[in-house]
Amino acid sequence: MAEAISQERTVLIRFEGIDNPEKAAFLNGAEIIAPRENAAPLKEGEYYVEDLKGLEVIDREGKALGHIVSVMEGGGGNLAEIKLLSGASRLAPFRKEFFGDADFEESKIVLLESWVLE
């Protein structure tokens, strides 16, 4: 069981049985994963990174290039791992200058600059 307190841009969480900093030290850097129904509500145009997985990646002309298999944090931002139709995998910076808006109804996303896959 846990108790959460929101403070501006921070959330403090107290877990049952962990009542001092020494006991909490092993949680340092841990990720907290919440079920979708408990996640923060999305605003118009927002999405969860998890929703990008499985999207078909197409070029500007609509030609299929592959699928997003994961999104990971990189030094300069998120990187999309794309499994190409050839079977190879490539990483592409997941930034607005490289990717268009995700179309979740069509399960597609446009890669604006396909040279990043070379």
Phi and psi in radians as a Rosetta constraint file:
Dihedral C 1 N 2 CA 2 C 2 CIRCULARHARMONIC -2.402 0.35
Dihedral N 2 CA 2 C 2 N 3 CIRCULARHARMONIC 2.761 0.35
Dihedral C 2 N 3 CA 3 C 3 CIRCULARHARMONIC -2.203 0.35
Dihedral N 3 CA 3 C 3 N 4 CIRCULARHARMONIC 2.352 0.35
Dihedral C 3 N 4 CA 4 C 4 CIRCULARHARMONIC -2.117 0.35
Dihedral N 4 CA 4 C 4 N 5 CIRCULARHARMONIC 2.446 0.35
Dihedral C 4 N 5 CA 5 C 5 CIRCULARHARMONIC -2.261 0.35
Dihedral N 5 CA 5 C 5 N 6 CIRCULARHARMONIC 2.201 0.35
Dihedral C 5 N 6 CA 6 C 6 CIRCULARHARMONIC -1.603 0.35
Dihedral N 6 CA 6 C 6 N 7 CIRCULARHARMONIC 2.292 0.35
Dihedral C 6 N 7 CA 7 C 7 CIRCULARHARMONIC -2.336 0.35
Dihedral N 7 CA 7 C 7 N 8 CIRCULARHARMONIC 1.795 0.35
Dihedral C 7 N 8 CA 8 C 8 CIRCULARHARMONIC 0.888 0.35
Dihedral N 8 CA 8 C 8 N 9 CIRCULARHARMONIC -1.922 0.35
Dihedral C 8 N 9 CA 9 C 9 CIRCULARHARMONIC -1.738 0.35
Dihedral N 9 CA 9 C 9 N 10 CIRCULARHARMONIC 0.245 0.35
Dihedral C 9 N 10 CA 10 C 10 CIRCULARHARMONIC -2.214 0.35
Dihedral N 10 CA 10 C 10 N 11 CIRCULARHARMONIC 2.589 0.35
Dihedral C 10 N 11 CA 11 C 11 CIRCULARHARMONIC -2.109 0.35
Dihedral N 11 CA 11 C 11 N 12 CIRCULARHARMONIC 2.207 0.35
Dihedral C 11 N 12 CA 12 C 12 CIRCULARHARMONIC -1.714 0.35
Dihedral N 12 CA 12 C 12 N 13 CIRCULARHARMONIC 2.289 0.35
Dihedral C 12 N 13 CA 13 C 13 CIRCULARHARMONIC -2.156 0.35
Dihedral N 13 CA 13 C 13 N 14 CIRCULARHARMONIC 2.291 0.35
Dihedral C 13 N 14 CA 14 C 14 CIRCULARHARMONIC -1.968 0.35
Dihedral N 14 CA 14 C 14 N 15 CIRCULARHARMONIC 2.156 0.35
Dihedral C 14 N 15 CA 15 C 15 CIRCULARHARMONIC -1.757 0.35
Dihedral N 15 CA 15 C 15 N 16 CIRCULARHARMONIC 2.471 0.35
Dihedral C 15 N 16 CA 16 C 16 CIRCULARHARMONIC -1.030 0.35
Dihedral N 16 CA 16 C 16 N 17 CIRCULARHARMONIC 2.295 0.35
Dihedral C 16 N 17 CA 17 C 17 CIRCULARHARMONIC 1.547 0.35
Dihedral N 17 CA 17 C 17 N 18 CIRCULARHARMONIC -0.122 0.35
Dihedral C 17 N 18 CA 18 C 18 CIRCULARHARMONIC -2.027 0.35
Dihedral N 18 CA 18 C 18 N 19 CIRCULARHARMONIC 1.705 0.35
Dihedral C 18 N 19 CA 19 C 19 CIRCULARHARMONIC -2.074 0.35
Dihedral N 19 CA 19 C 19 N 20 CIRCULARHARMONIC 0.243 0.35
Dihedral C 19 N 20 CA 20 C 20 CIRCULARHARMONIC -2.665 0.35
Dihedral N 20 CA 20 C 20 N 21 CIRCULARHARMONIC 2.821 0.35
Dihedral C 20 N 21 CA 21 C 21 CIRCULARHARMONIC -1.042 0.35
Dihedral N 21 CA 21 C 21 N 22 CIRCULARHARMONIC -0.580 0.35
Dihedral C 21 N 22 CA 22 C 22 CIRCULARHARMONIC -1.134 0.35
Dihedral N 22 CA 22 C 22 N 23 CIRCULARHARMONIC -0.730 0.35
Dihedral C 22 N 23 CA 23 C 23 CIRCULARHARMONIC -1.220 0.35
Dihedral N 23 CA 23 C 23 N 24 CIRCULARHARMONIC -0.517 0.35
Dihedral C 23 N 24 CA 24 C 24 CIRCULARHARMONIC -1.439 0.35
Dihedral N 24 CA 24 C 24 N 25 CIRCULARHARMONIC -0.233 0.35
Dihedral C 24 N 25 CA 25 C 25 CIRCULARHARMONIC -0.986 0.35
Dihedral N 25 CA 25 C 25 N 26 CIRCULARHARMONIC -0.610 0.35
Dihedral C 25 N 26 CA 26 C 26 CIRCULARHARMONIC -1.195 0.35
Dihedral N 26 CA 26 C 26 N 27 CIRCULARHARMONIC -0.265 0.35
Dihedral C 26 N 27 CA 27 C 27 CIRCULARHARMONIC -1.529 0.35
Dihedral N 27 CA 27 C 27 N 28 CIRCULARHARMONIC -0.122 0.35
Dihedral C 27 N 28 CA 28 C 28 CIRCULARHARMONIC -1.004 0.35
Dihedral N 28 CA 28 C 28 N 29 CIRCULARHARMONIC 2.170 0.35
Dihedral C 28 N 29 CA 29 C 29 CIRCULARHARMONIC 1.483 0.35
Dihedral N 29 CA 29 C 29 N 30 CIRCULARHARMONIC -0.023 0.35
Dihedral C 29 N 30 CA 30 C 30 CIRCULARHARMONIC -1.270 0.35
Dihedral N 30 CA 30 C 30 N 31 CIRCULARHARMONIC 2.659 0.35
Dihedral C 30 N 31 CA 31 C 31 CIRCULARHARMONIC -1.681 0.35
Dihedral N 31 CA 31 C 31 N 32 CIRCULARHARMONIC 2.523 0.35
Dihedral C 31 N 32 CA 32 C 32 CIRCULARHARMONIC -1.896 0.35
Dihedral N 32 CA 32 C 32 N 33 CIRCULARHARMONIC 2.172 0.35
Dihedral C 32 N 33 CA 33 C 33 CIRCULARHARMONIC -1.969 0.35
Dihedral N 33 CA 33 C 33 N 34 CIRCULARHARMONIC 2.164 0.35
Dihedral C 33 N 34 CA 34 C 34 CIRCULARHARMONIC -1.923 0.35
Dihedral N 34 CA 34 C 34 N 35 CIRCULARHARMONIC 2.586 0.35
Dihedral C 34 N 35 CA 35 C 35 CIRCULARHARMONIC -1.063 0.35
Dihedral N 35 CA 35 C 35 N 36 CIRCULARHARMONIC 2.622 0.35
Dihedral C 35 N 36 CA 36 C 36 CIRCULARHARMONIC -0.899 0.35
Dihedral N 36 CA 36 C 36 N 37 CIRCULARHARMONIC -0.709 0.35
Dihedral C 36 N 37 CA 37 C 37 CIRCULARHARMONIC -1.150 0.35
Dihedral N 37 CA 37 C 37 N 38 CIRCULARHARMONIC -0.303 0.35
Dihedral C 37 N 38 CA 38 C 38 CIRCULARHARMONIC -1.789 0.35
Dihedral N 38 CA 38 C 38 N 39 CIRCULARHARMONIC 0.004 0.35
Dihedral C 38 N 39 CA 39 C 39 CIRCULARHARMONIC -1.352 0.35
Dihedral N 39 CA 39 C 39 N 40 CIRCULARHARMONIC 2.812 0.35
Dihedral C 39 N 40 CA 40 C 40 CIRCULARHARMONIC -1.084 0.35
Dihedral N 40 CA 40 C 40 N 41 CIRCULARHARMONIC 2.460 0.35
Dihedral C 40 N 41 CA 41 C 41 CIRCULARHARMONIC -1.155 0.35
Dihedral N 41 CA 41 C 41 N 42 CIRCULARHARMONIC 2.584 0.35
Dihedral C 41 N 42 CA 42 C 42 CIRCULARHARMONIC -1.627 0.35
Dihedral N 42 CA 42 C 42 N 43 CIRCULARHARMONIC 2.549 0.35
Dihedral C 42 N 43 CA 43 C 43 CIRCULARHARMONIC -1.591 0.35
Dihedral N 43 CA 43 C 43 N 44 CIRCULARHARMONIC 2.945 0.35
Dihedral C 43 N 44 CA 44 C 44 CIRCULARHARMONIC -0.945 0.35
Dihedral N 44 CA 44 C 44 N 45 CIRCULARHARMONIC 2.260 0.35
Dihedral C 44 N 45 CA 45 C 45 CIRCULARHARMONIC 1.469 0.35
Dihedral N 45 CA 45 C 45 N 46 CIRCULARHARMONIC -0.071 0.35
Dihedral C 45 N 46 CA 46 C 46 CIRCULARHARMONIC -1.653 0.35
Dihedral N 46 CA 46 C 46 N 47 CIRCULARHARMONIC 2.766 0.35
Dihedral C 46 N 47 CA 47 C 47 CIRCULARHARMONIC -2.724 0.35
Dihedral N 47 CA 47 C 47 N 48 CIRCULARHARMONIC 2.866 0.35
Dihedral C 47 N 48 CA 48 C 48 CIRCULARHARMONIC -1.545 0.35
Dihedral N 48 CA 48 C 48 N 49 CIRCULARHARMONIC 2.490 0.35
Dihedral C 48 N 49 CA 49 C 49 CIRCULARHARMONIC -0.968 0.35
Dihedral N 49 CA 49 C 49 N 50 CIRCULARHARMONIC -0.638 0.35
Dihedral C 49 N 50 CA 50 C 50 CIRCULARHARMONIC -0.989 0.35
Dihedral N 50 CA 50 C 50 N 51 CIRCULARHARMONIC -0.532 0.35
Dihedral C 50 N 51 CA 51 C 51 CIRCULARHARMONIC -1.232 0.35
Dihedral N 51 CA 51 C 51 N 52 CIRCULARHARMONIC -0.274 0.35
Dihedral C 51 N 52 CA 52 C 52 CIRCULARHARMONIC -1.301 0.35
Dihedral N 52 CA 52 C 52 N 53 CIRCULARHARMONIC -0.454 0.35
Dihedral C 52 N 53 CA 53 C 53 CIRCULARHARMONIC -1.080 0.35
Dihedral N 53 CA 53 C 53 N 54 CIRCULARHARMONIC 2.278 0.35
Dihedral C 53 N 54 CA 54 C 54 CIRCULARHARMONIC 1.639 0.35
Dihedral N 54 CA 54 C 54 N 55 CIRCULARHARMONIC -0.214 0.35
Dihedral C 54 N 55 CA 55 C 55 CIRCULARHARMONIC -1.130 0.35
Dihedral N 55 CA 55 C 55 N 56 CIRCULARHARMONIC 2.410 0.35
Dihedral C 55 N 56 CA 56 C 56 CIRCULARHARMONIC -1.290 0.35
Dihedral N 56 CA 56 C 56 N 57 CIRCULARHARMONIC 2.333 0.35
Dihedral C 56 N 57 CA 57 C 57 CIRCULARHARMONIC -1.716 0.35
Dihedral N 57 CA 57 C 57 N 58 CIRCULARHARMONIC 2.175 0.35
Dihedral C 57 N 58 CA 58 C 58 CIRCULARHARMONIC -2.149 0.35
Dihedral N 58 CA 58 C 58 N 59 CIRCULARHARMONIC 2.771 0.35
Dihedral C 58 N 59 CA 59 C 59 CIRCULARHARMONIC -1.528 0.35
Dihedral N 59 CA 59 C 59 N 60 CIRCULARHARMONIC -3.110 0.35
Dihedral C 59 N 60 CA 60 C 60 CIRCULARHARMONIC -1.051 0.35
Dihedral N 60 CA 60 C 60 N 61 CIRCULARHARMONIC -0.484 0.35
Dihedral C 60 N 61 CA 61 C 61 CIRCULARHARMONIC -1.517 0.35
Dihedral N 61 CA 61 C 61 N 62 CIRCULARHARMONIC -0.066 0.35
Dihedral C 61 N 62 CA 62 C 62 CIRCULARHARMONIC 1.637 0.35
Dihedral N 62 CA 62 C 62 N 63 CIRCULARHARMONIC 0.091 0.35
Dihedral C 62 N 63 CA 63 C 63 CIRCULARHARMONIC -1.320 0.35
Dihedral N 63 CA 63 C 63 N 64 CIRCULARHARMONIC 2.290 0.35
Dihedral C 63 N 64 CA 64 C 64 CIRCULARHARMONIC -1.187 0.35
Dihedral N 64 CA 64 C 64 N 65 CIRCULARHARMONIC 2.334 0.35
Dihedral C 64 N 65 CA 65 C 65 CIRCULARHARMONIC -1.952 0.35
Dihedral N 65 CA 65 C 65 N 66 CIRCULARHARMONIC -0.554 0.35
Dihedral C 65 N 66 CA 66 C 66 CIRCULARHARMONIC 2.845 0.35
Dihedral N 66 CA 66 C 66 N 67 CIRCULARHARMONIC -2.710 0.35
Dihedral C 66 N 67 CA 67 C 67 CIRCULARHARMONIC -2.378 0.35
Dihedral N 67 CA 67 C 67 N 68 CIRCULARHARMONIC 2.598 0.35
Dihedral C 67 N 68 CA 68 C 68 CIRCULARHARMONIC -1.343 0.35
Dihedral N 68 CA 68 C 68 N 69 CIRCULARHARMONIC 2.185 0.35
Dihedral C 68 N 69 CA 69 C 69 CIRCULARHARMONIC -1.829 0.35
Dihedral N 69 CA 69 C 69 N 70 CIRCULARHARMONIC -0.417 0.35
Dihedral C 69 N 70 CA 70 C 70 CIRCULARHARMONIC -2.846 0.35
Dihedral N 70 CA 70 C 70 N 71 CIRCULARHARMONIC 2.872 0.35
Dihedral C 70 N 71 CA 71 C 71 CIRCULARHARMONIC -2.301 0.35
Dihedral N 71 CA 71 C 71 N 72 CIRCULARHARMONIC 2.224 0.35
Dihedral C 71 N 72 CA 72 C 72 CIRCULARHARMONIC -2.262 0.35
Dihedral N 72 CA 72 C 72 N 73 CIRCULARHARMONIC 2.768 0.35
Dihedral C 72 N 73 CA 73 C 73 CIRCULARHARMONIC -1.379 0.35
Dihedral N 73 CA 73 C 73 N 74 CIRCULARHARMONIC 2.353 0.35
Dihedral C 73 N 74 CA 74 C 74 CIRCULARHARMONIC -2.127 0.35
Dihedral N 74 CA 74 C 74 N 75 CIRCULARHARMONIC 3.075 0.35
Dihedral C 74 N 75 CA 75 C 75 CIRCULARHARMONIC -1.054 0.35
Dihedral N 75 CA 75 C 75 N 76 CIRCULARHARMONIC -0.610 0.35
Dihedral C 75 N 76 CA 76 C 76 CIRCULARHARMONIC -1.882 0.35
Dihedral N 76 CA 76 C 76 N 77 CIRCULARHARMONIC 0.218 0.35
Dihedral C 76 N 77 CA 77 C 77 CIRCULARHARMONIC 2.375 0.35
Dihedral N 77 CA 77 C 77 N 78 CIRCULARHARMONIC -2.964 0.35
Dihedral C 77 N 78 CA 78 C 78 CIRCULARHARMONIC -1.306 0.35
Dihedral N 78 CA 78 C 78 N 79 CIRCULARHARMONIC 2.584 0.35
Dihedral C 78 N 79 CA 79 C 79 CIRCULARHARMONIC -2.096 0.35
Dihedral N 79 CA 79 C 79 N 80 CIRCULARHARMONIC 2.309 0.35
Dihedral C 79 N 80 CA 80 C 80 CIRCULARHARMONIC -1.645 0.35
Dihedral N 80 CA 80 C 80 N 81 CIRCULARHARMONIC 2.218 0.35
Dihedral C 80 N 81 CA 81 C 81 CIRCULARHARMONIC -1.571 0.35
Dihedral N 81 CA 81 C 81 N 82 CIRCULARHARMONIC 2.090 0.35
Dihedral C 81 N 82 CA 82 C 82 CIRCULARHARMONIC -1.957 0.35
Dihedral N 82 CA 82 C 82 N 83 CIRCULARHARMONIC 2.167 0.35
Dihedral C 82 N 83 CA 83 C 83 CIRCULARHARMONIC -1.557 0.35
Dihedral N 83 CA 83 C 83 N 84 CIRCULARHARMONIC 1.923 0.35
Dihedral C 83 N 84 CA 84 C 84 CIRCULARHARMONIC -1.275 0.35
Dihedral N 84 CA 84 C 84 N 85 CIRCULARHARMONIC 2.819 0.35
Dihedral C 84 N 85 CA 85 C 85 CIRCULARHARMONIC -1.055 0.35
Dihedral N 85 CA 85 C 85 N 86 CIRCULARHARMONIC -0.475 0.35
Dihedral C 85 N 86 CA 86 C 86 CIRCULARHARMONIC -1.247 0.35
Dihedral N 86 CA 86 C 86 N 87 CIRCULARHARMONIC -0.225 0.35
Dihedral C 86 N 87 CA 87 C 87 CIRCULARHARMONIC 1.760 0.35
Dihedral N 87 CA 87 C 87 N 88 CIRCULARHARMONIC -0.286 0.35
Dihedral C 87 N 88 CA 88 C 88 CIRCULARHARMONIC -1.285 0.35
Dihedral N 88 CA 88 C 88 N 89 CIRCULARHARMONIC 2.740 0.35
Dihedral C 88 N 89 CA 89 C 89 CIRCULARHARMONIC -2.004 0.35
Dihedral N 89 CA 89 C 89 N 90 CIRCULARHARMONIC 2.487 0.35
Dihedral C 89 N 90 CA 90 C 90 CIRCULARHARMONIC -2.368 0.35
Dihedral N 90 CA 90 C 90 N 91 CIRCULARHARMONIC 2.679 0.35
Dihedral C 90 N 91 CA 91 C 91 CIRCULARHARMONIC -1.849 0.35
Dihedral N 91 CA 91 C 91 N 92 CIRCULARHARMONIC 2.393 0.35
Dihedral C 91 N 92 CA 92 C 92 CIRCULARHARMONIC -2.311 0.35
Dihedral N 92 CA 92 C 92 N 93 CIRCULARHARMONIC 2.399 0.35
Dihedral C 92 N 93 CA 93 C 93 CIRCULARHARMONIC -1.060 0.35
Dihedral N 93 CA 93 C 93 N 94 CIRCULARHARMONIC 2.198 0.35
Dihedral C 93 N 94 CA 94 C 94 CIRCULARHARMONIC -1.521 0.35
Dihedral N 94 CA 94 C 94 N 95 CIRCULARHARMONIC 1.396 0.35
Dihedral C 94 N 95 CA 95 C 95 CIRCULARHARMONIC -2.309 0.35
Dihedral N 95 CA 95 C 95 N 96 CIRCULARHARMONIC 2.733 0.35
Dihedral C 95 N 96 CA 96 C 96 CIRCULARHARMONIC -1.087 0.35
Dihedral N 96 CA 96 C 96 N 97 CIRCULARHARMONIC -0.408 0.35
Dihedral C 96 N 97 CA 97 C 97 CIRCULARHARMONIC -1.349 0.35
Dihedral N 97 CA 97 C 97 N 98 CIRCULARHARMONIC -0.202 0.35
Dihedral C 97 N 98 CA 98 C 98 CIRCULARHARMONIC -1.947 0.35
Dihedral N 98 CA 98 C 98 N 99 CIRCULARHARMONIC -0.512 0.35
Dihedral C 98 N 99 CA 99 C 99 CIRCULARHARMONIC -2.149 0.35
Dihedral N 99 CA 99 C 99 N 100 CIRCULARHARMONIC 2.428 0.35
Dihedral C 99 N 100 CA 100 C 100 CIRCULARHARMONIC -1.412 0.35
Dihedral N 100 CA 100 C 100 N 101 CIRCULARHARMONIC -3.023 0.35
Dihedral C 100 N 101 CA 101 C 101 CIRCULARHARMONIC -1.179 0.35
Dihedral N 101 CA 101 C 101 N 102 CIRCULARHARMONIC 2.500 0.35
Dihedral C 101 N 102 CA 102 C 102 CIRCULARHARMONIC -1.321 0.35
Dihedral N 102 CA 102 C 102 N 103 CIRCULARHARMONIC 2.346 0.35
Dihedral C 102 N 103 CA 103 C 103 CIRCULARHARMONIC -1.855 0.35
Dihedral N 103 CA 103 C 103 N 104 CIRCULARHARMONIC 1.687 0.35
Dihedral C 103 N 104 CA 104 C 104 CIRCULARHARMONIC -1.316 0.35
Dihedral N 104 CA 104 C 104 N 105 CIRCULARHARMONIC -0.427 0.35
Dihedral C 104 N 105 CA 105 C 105 CIRCULARHARMONIC -1.196 0.35
Dihedral N 105 CA 105 C 105 N 106 CIRCULARHARMONIC -0.675 0.35
Dihedral C 105 N 106 CA 106 C 106 CIRCULARHARMONIC -1.619 0.35
Dihedral N 106 CA 106 C 106 N 107 CIRCULARHARMONIC -0.122 0.35
Dihedral C 106 N 107 CA 107 C 107 CIRCULARHARMONIC 0.998 0.35
Dihedral N 107 CA 107 C 107 N 108 CIRCULARHARMONIC 0.797 0.35
Dihedral C 107 N 108 CA 108 C 108 CIRCULARHARMONIC -2.387 0.35
Dihedral N 108 CA 108 C 108 N 109 CIRCULARHARMONIC 2.738 0.35
Dihedral C 108 N 109 CA 109 C 109 CIRCULARHARMONIC -2.533 0.35
Dihedral N 109 CA 109 C 109 N 110 CIRCULARHARMONIC 2.464 0.35
Dihedral C 109 N 110 CA 110 C 110 CIRCULARHARMONIC -1.617 0.35
Dihedral N 110 CA 110 C 110 N 111 CIRCULARHARMONIC 2.231 0.35
Dihedral C 110 N 111 CA 111 C 111 CIRCULARHARMONIC -1.569 0.35
Dihedral N 111 CA 111 C 111 N 112 CIRCULARHARMONIC 1.928 0.35
Dihedral C 111 N 112 CA 112 C 112 CIRCULARHARMONIC -1.261 0.35
Dihedral N 112 CA 112 C 112 N 113 CIRCULARHARMONIC -0.534 0.35
Dihedral C 112 N 113 CA 113 C 113 CIRCULARHARMONIC -2.212 0.35
Dihedral N 113 CA 113 C 113 N 114 CIRCULARHARMONIC 1.543 0.35
Dihedral C 113 N 114 CA 114 C 114 CIRCULARHARMONIC -1.212 0.35
Dihedral N 114 CA 114 C 114 N 115 CIRCULARHARMONIC -0.218 0.35
Dihedral C 114 N 115 CA 115 C 115 CIRCULARHARMONIC -1.107 0.35
Dihedral N 115 CA 115 C 115 N 116 CIRCULARHARMONIC -0.352 0.35
Dihedral C 115 N 116 CA 116 C 116 CIRCULARHARMONIC -1.165 0.35
Dihedral N 116 CA 116 C 116 N 117 CIRCULARHARMONIC -0.244 0.35
Dihedral C 116 N 117 CA 117 C 117 CIRCULARHARMONIC -1.541 0.35
Dihedral N 117 CA 117 C 117 N 118 CIRCULARHARMONIC -0.103 0.35
